[in-house]
Amino acid sequence: MPKQKYDACIEACNACALACNYCASSCLQEQDVKMMAKCITLDIDCAQVCAFAAAAMARGSEHAAAICALCADICQSCSDECAQHQMEHCQECAKACQQCAQECRKMAAIA
């Protein structure tokens, strides 16, 4: 599949990775860091899988669809967790994760 077909998904993955890294860092600054432990962990997992998925798509990996399907699942989990917290960084992260999950599901279905 030509790289152009992956562009929207790559962009969503990169945006999500940035939002997750920012959210994890911001969560570490919250007063009750222990309460944010699950959010931080999911942020880190999500950022890593998004970077991996973007790289796989950029190089046209034969496993890109499977990686993106996994990425969609992890993004959904991260979105669900972040949405439970009222902090702006968590709400923004939840939106980015939701968008990435949608793009990854579309990509996995057409690849």
Buried (B, 14 or more C-beta within 10 A) or exposed (E): EEEEEBEBBBBBBBBBBBBBBBBBEBBEEBEEEEEBEBBBBBBBBBBBBBBBBBBBBBEEBEEBBBBBBBBBBBBBBBBBBBBEBEBEBBEBBBBBBBBBBBBBBBBBEEB
